[in-house]
Amino acid sequence: MSLYLVIFILSVIIIALLVWQWRHQRMLSLRVRLIREALRNKDFMFRLPTKRMLPGDRNLHVALNEMFGEINRLLARNEVESWQRLTRVLTHEIMNAMTPISSITQVYIDSSLVKGTPLEEGMRAIYDTSLSLGTFVDSYRKLTQLQSPHIEEVALIDVLSTVRMLYPQVEWHVDLENKQMRVLADSGLMRQVLVNIVKNAVEAEFDSADCIIMAAAVADYRVKERASQKMKKTADDEITLTLVKNPDILKEVETLVREKLAAPNQPVEEAVEV
């Protein structure tokens, strides 16, 4: 092998090493820029590749990925702790404000000057709402736990009457066929949902707000006459039930909207239908 051939081979090897080193440095520079961009955007979920690399580079990237993961976990933990501290402070202040309201309204409800007067219903609405809000705040305080609703028999007319008293400036139409109708629900959550819906609707456009809260029928027909208690067996082997059509709620809403569009300057009655 001649000297020139050896020099040529060595030159090729050196050039190849220089090109590989140049490309390797460019790759490192690109990844450094990506890391800086991730830090600037606080994106600690960023991960560097670890495949098809030299052992030293792979170990460095694995260590950086682990560091990013630990930083992300620490930030998430601090964020949760900060949110919990803020929630405790806010709920504490809200409860401090709600407690005297509940106490004062309870005193007025028990007073002989209020009992039997129109003020009693309003005071009871304030009292029930403050209790519901207190329960809601207490549940909100326990963010780390999934709270189960307190299911009980609730009289719909009582819940609607409570919400109705909170907005006396709104003209209400309650269409409840059976005034004694009771449902299984969490009364506090149901009342809070209705209050939020009515409040948002009224505040959106108070002068011309049409607030329609409906519970759509689950079937097209219903029993004409409902038994007040369990039906006992008789000597007859057959029993006849008479069914009647349920009202088409969507059609009624469409008619109401069309009337509103046809006469925009005439107020349309705000309705709460169940």
C-alpha positions, 0 to 999 in steps of 0.5 A, spaced: 500 500 500 502 506 497 503 512 502 498 516 498 493 511 498 494 511 506 494 519 506 487 518 502 484 514 506 486 517 513 483 524 509 476 521 508 476 518 515 478 525 518 473 529 513 467 524 515 469 525 522 468 532 521 462 532 517 459 527 523 461 532 528 458 538 525 451 535 524 452 532 531 453 539 533 447 542 529 443 537 532 445 539 539 444 546 538 437 545 535 435 541 541 437 546 546 433 551 542 427 546 543 428 546 550 429 553 551 422 554 547 419 549 552 422 553 558 419 559 555 412 556 554 412 553 561 411 546 557 414 541 561 411 535 558 416 536 552 421 530 551 427 529 547 428 523 543 432 517 546 432 512 540 438 511 535 443 515 539 450 514 542 450 511 549 452 518 552 447 522 548 442 517 550 443 517 557 443 525 557 437 525 554 434 520 559 436 525 565 433 531 561 426 528 560 426 525 567 428 532 570 422 535 566 417 530 568 419 532 576 419 539 574 412 538 571 410 534 577 412 539 582 408 545 579 402 541 578 402 539 586 404 546 587 398 549 583 393 544 586 396 546 593 395 553 592 388 552 589 386 549 595 388 554 599 385 559 595 378 555 596 379 554 603 380 562 604 374 563 599 369 558 602 371 561 609 369 568 607 363 566 604 360 561 610 362 567 614 357 572 610 352 566 609 351 564 617 348 571 619 343 571 613 341 564 615 340 566 623 337 572 622 332 569 617 330 563 621 329 568 627 324 572 622 321 566 620 319 564 627 317 570 629 309 571 630 310 578 627 312 574 620 308 568 621 302 567 616 304 574 613 306 575 605 313 576 608 314 569 611 314 566 604 320 571 602 324 569 608 323 562 607 325 563 600 332 567 603 333 562 608 332 555 604 337 559 598 342 560 604 342 553 606 343 551 599 348 555 598 352 553 604 351 546 602 354 547 595 360 551 598 361 546 603 361 541 597 366 545 593 371 546 599 372 538 598 375 538 591 379 532 592 373 528 593 367 526 589 361 528 593 355 524 592 348 527 591 343 527 597 337 523 594 330 524 597 323 526 595 322 533 593 316 536 592 317 540 585 312 546 587 316 547 593 322 548 589 319 552 584 316 557 589 322 558 593 326 560 586 320 564 584 320 568 591 327 570 589 325 574 583 319 577 584 320 582 578 319 576 573 312 574 571 311 567 572 307 562 570 307 555 573 304 549 569 304 543 574 298 539 573 299 535 579 301 540 585 303 534 589 308 531 584 314 529 588 321 527 584 327 523 587 333 528 587 338 533 591 333 539 593 339 543 594 342 542 587 336 542 583 334 549 587 341 552 585 341 549 578 334 553 577 337 559 580 343 559 576 338 558 569 333 564 571 339 569 574 343 568 567 337 569 563 334 575 567 341 578 567 342 577 559 337 581 557 332 583 563 327 588 559 325 582 554 328 576 557 323 570 556 325 564 561 323 558 559 325 552 564 321 545 562 322 538 563 320 534 557 315 528 557 319 522 557 313 519 553 308 521 548 302 518 553 301 518 560 296 515 565 289 519 565 288 518 572 293 516 577 292 512 583 294 515 590 297 508 592 298 501 590 293 498 586 290 492 590 289 485 586 281 484 584 277 478 582 278 481 575 284 478 571 284 484 566 285 491 568 284 497 563 288 503 563 286 510 559 292 514 556 292 521 554 297 525 550 302 529 553 303 536 551 308 537 545 312 542 549 317 543 543 311 546 539 309 550 544 316 553 545 316 554 537 309 558 537 311 562 543 318 564 539 314 566 533 309 570 537 315 574 540 318 575 533 312 577 530 311 582 535 317 584 538 315 590 542 310 586 546 312 583 552 311 575 552 310 572 559 316 569 562 314 561 563 316 556 568 313 549 565 314 542 568 
